[in-house]
């Protein structure tokens, strides 16, 4: 009888602990994420979708901004996984590098903008938990460094992937012709996001 009682108590205890954890999320992280998402959508609405689109198109013109500013804006404003749709504003040859930059930024961004990748916030909380335990005063410094190193990494990854893509395109005459056609279609506005 003691064994049955013990199993019953611990069985219910498991669900009680889960409920307590869930309530912690509902009263802590969840409202923060909802407010941040709402704020980002409000900013986009206030600025205007056309202005945001023009800013993103401008940031796609230059390699430095294409692999830093563009992925940062995409991840903060659209969150993961919608951020990758900003690639539509780029010619085909730059899309793999943009994707590499954007996907590499979804973890560093959580140090300041947890709404951007809420499903994987545990990466940042795991990294920062150790620092909080040892030196709570270093938490903000860690967040800033995590964010800045993320920007450096996405720039490097974007440039390297752009170079690899260019090498792969040059290797095959058919690829060169295909990408030349993609570029022409993009310039003529026949590909969504291109010039009009």
C-alpha positions as CSV (number, residue, x, y, z in Angstrom):
1,X,0.0,0.0,0.0
2,X,2.9,2.3,0.8
3,X,4.3,1.8,-2.7
4,X,0.9,2.7,-4.4
5,X,0.6,5.8,-2.2
6,X,4.1,6.8,-3.1
7,X,3.5,6.4,-6.8
8,X,0.2,8.3,-6.6
9,X,1.8,11.2,-4.7
10,X,4.7,11.5,-7.1
11,X,2.6,11.0,-10.2
12,X,0.4,14.0,-9.1
13,X,3.6,15.8,-8.0
14,X,5.0,15.6,-11.5
15,X,2.0,17.3,-12.9
16,X,2.0,19.9,-10.1
17,X,5.6,20.7,-10.9
18,X,4.8,21.0,-14.6
19,X,1.8,23.3,-13.8
20,X,4.0,25.5,-11.6
21,X,6.6,25.7,-14.4
22,X,3.9,26.6,-16.9
23,X,2.5,29.3,-14.7
24,X,6.0,30.8,-14.4
25,X,6.1,31.0,-18.2
26,X,2.6,32.4,-18.4
27,X,3.3,35.1,-15.9
28,X,6.9,35.8,-16.9
29,X,8.2,35.2,-20.3
30,X,5.0,34.9,-22.3
31,X,3.7,38.4,-21.6
32,X,7.2,39.8,-22.5
33,X,7.2,38.0,-25.8
34,X,3.7,39.1,-26.7
35,X,4.4,42.7,-25.9
36,X,7.7,42.7,-27.9
37,X,6.0,41.1,-30.9
38,X,3.2,43.7,-30.7
39,X,5.7,46.5,-30.5
40,X,7.6,45.3,-33.6
41,X,4.4,45.0,-35.6
42,X,3.3,48.5,-34.4
43,X,6.6,50.0,-35.4
44,X,6.3,48.5,-38.8
45,X,2.7,49.8,-39.1
46,X,3.7,53.3,-37.9
47,X,6.7,53.6,-40.2
48,X,4.8,52.1,-43.1
49,X,5.3,48.9,-44.9
50,X,6.6,50.8,-48.0
51,X,9.3,52.6,-46.1
52,X,10.3,49.4,-44.4
53,X,10.5,47.7,-47.8
54,X,12.6,50.5,-49.2
55,X,15.0,50.4,-46.2
56,X,15.4,46.6,-46.6
57,X,16.0,47.0,-50.4
58,X,18.6,49.6,-49.7
59,X,20.3,47.4,-47.1
60,X,20.5,44.6,-49.7
61,X,22.6,46.7,-52.1
62,X,25.9,46.5,-50.2
63,X,27.7,43.4,-48.9
64,X,28.4,45.0,-45.5
65,X,24.7,45.9,-44.9
66,X,23.4,42.9,-46.7
67,X,25.0,40.6,-44.1
68,X,24.6,42.7,-41.0
69,X,21.8,45.3,-41.1
70,X,19.4,43.2,-43.3
71,X,19.5,40.0,-41.2
72,X,19.3,42.0,-38.0
73,X,16.2,43.9,-39.2
74,X,14.7,40.7,-40.6
75,X,15.1,38.7,-37.4
76,X,14.0,41.5,-35.0
77,X,11.0,42.6,-37.1
78,X,9.7,39.4,-38.6
79,X,11.1,36.9,-36.1
80,X,12.2,33.3,-36.8
81,X,11.3,31.7,-39.3
82,X,9.6,34.6,-41.2
83,X,12.9,36.6,-41.2
84,X,14.1,34.5,-44.2
85,X,11.5,36.1,-46.4
86,X,13.6,39.2,-46.6
87,X,15.6,37.3,-49.1
88,X,13.0,38.1,-51.7
89,X,14.6,41.5,-51.9
90,X,17.9,40.1,-53.2
91,X,19.1,38.7,-56.5
92,X,19.3,34.9,-56.5
93,X,23.0,34.8,-56.2
94,X,22.9,36.5,-52.7
95,X,20.1,34.5,-51.2
96,X,22.1,31.6,-49.9
97,X,24.5,34.0,-48.1
98,X,21.6,36.1,-46.7
99,X,20.0,32.9,-45.4
100,X,23.2,31.8,-43.8
101,X,23.6,35.2,-42.1
102,X,20.0,35.3,-40.9
103,X,19.9,31.8,-39.6
104,X,23.2,32.4,-37.7
105,X,21.7,35.4,-35.9
106,X,18.6,33.8,-34.4
107,X,20.4,32.9,-31.2
108,X,22.5,36.0,-30.5
109,X,19.4,38.2,-31.0
110,X,17.7,36.6,-28.1
111,X,19.9,38.4,-25.6
112,X,18.0,41.6,-26.2
113,X,15.0,40.6,-28.3
114,X,13.7,37.2,-27.0
115,X,10.6,37.5,-29.1
116,X,12.7,37.1,-32.3
117,X,13.3,33.4,-31.6
118,X,11.1,32.5,-28.7
119,X,11.1,28.8,-29.4
120,X,14.8,28.7,-28.7
121,X,15.2,31.2,-25.9
122,X,16.7,28.4,-23.8
123,X,20.0,28.9,-25.7
124,X,20.4,32.4,-24.3
125,X,19.0,31.5,-20.8
126,X,21.4,28.5,-20.7
127,X,24.4,30.7,-21.6
128,X,23.5,33.5,-19.2
129,X,22.4,31.3,-16.2
130,X,26.0,30.4,-15.5
131,X,27.1,34.0,-15.6
132,X,24.2,35.1,-13.4
133,X,25.2,32.4,-10.8
134,X,28.9,33.5,-10.7
135,X,28.7,37.3,-11.4
136,X,25.2,38.9,-11.7
137,X,26.8,42.2,-12.6
138,X,28.3,40.8,-15.8
139,X,24.9,39.8,-17.3
140,X,24.5,43.0,-19.3
141,X,28.1,42.9,-20.6
142,X,27.5,39.3,-21.7
143,X,24.3,40.2,-23.5
144,X,26.1,43.0,-25.4
145,X,29.1,40.8,-26.3
146,X,26.8,38.0,-27.4
147,X,24.9,40.4,-29.6
148,X,28.1,42.0,-31.1
149,X,29.9,38.8,-31.7
150,X,26.8,37.5,-33.4
151,X,26.9,40.5,-35.8
152,X,30.6,39.8,-36.6
153,X,29.9,36.1,-37.2
154,X,27.0,36.8,-39.5
155,X,29.1,39.2,-41.6
156,X,31.9,36.6,-41.9
157,X,29.4,33.8,-42.7
158,X,27.6,36.0,-45.3
159,X,30.8,37.0,-47.1
160,X,32.2,33.4,-47.1
161,X,28.9,32.0,-48.4
162,X,28.6,34.7,-51.0
163,X,32.2,33.8,-52.2
164,X,31.3,30.0,-52.2
165,X,28.1,30.7,-54.2
166,X,30.1,32.7,-56.7
167,X,32.6,29.9,-57.1
168,X,29.9,27.4,-57.6
169,X,28.1,29.6,-60.2
170,X,31.4,30.1,-62.2
171,X,32.1,26.4,-62.3
172,X,29.4,25.5,-64.7
173,X,28.5,27.5,-67.9
174,X,24.8,26.5,-67.5
175,X,24.8,27.9,-63.9
176,X,26.3,31.1,-65.2
177,X,23.6,31.4,-67.8
178,X,20.8,30.6,-65.3
179,X,22.0,33.1,-62.8
180,X,22.4,35.7,-65.5
181,X,18.8,35.2,-66.4
182,X,17.8,35.4,-62.7
183,X,19.6,38.7,-62.5
184,X,18.0,40.1,-65.6
185,X,14.5,39.0,-64.3
186,X,15.2,40.5,-60.9
187,X,16.3,43.9,-62.5
188,X,13.2,43.9,-64.7
189,X,10.9,43.2,-61.7
190,X,9.8,39.8,-62.9
191,X,11.0,38.3,-59.7
192,X,9.2,39.5,-56.5
193,X,11.3,42.0,-54.6
194,X,13.2,43.2,-57.7
195,X,13.3,46.6,-59.3
196,X,10.3,47.9,-61.0
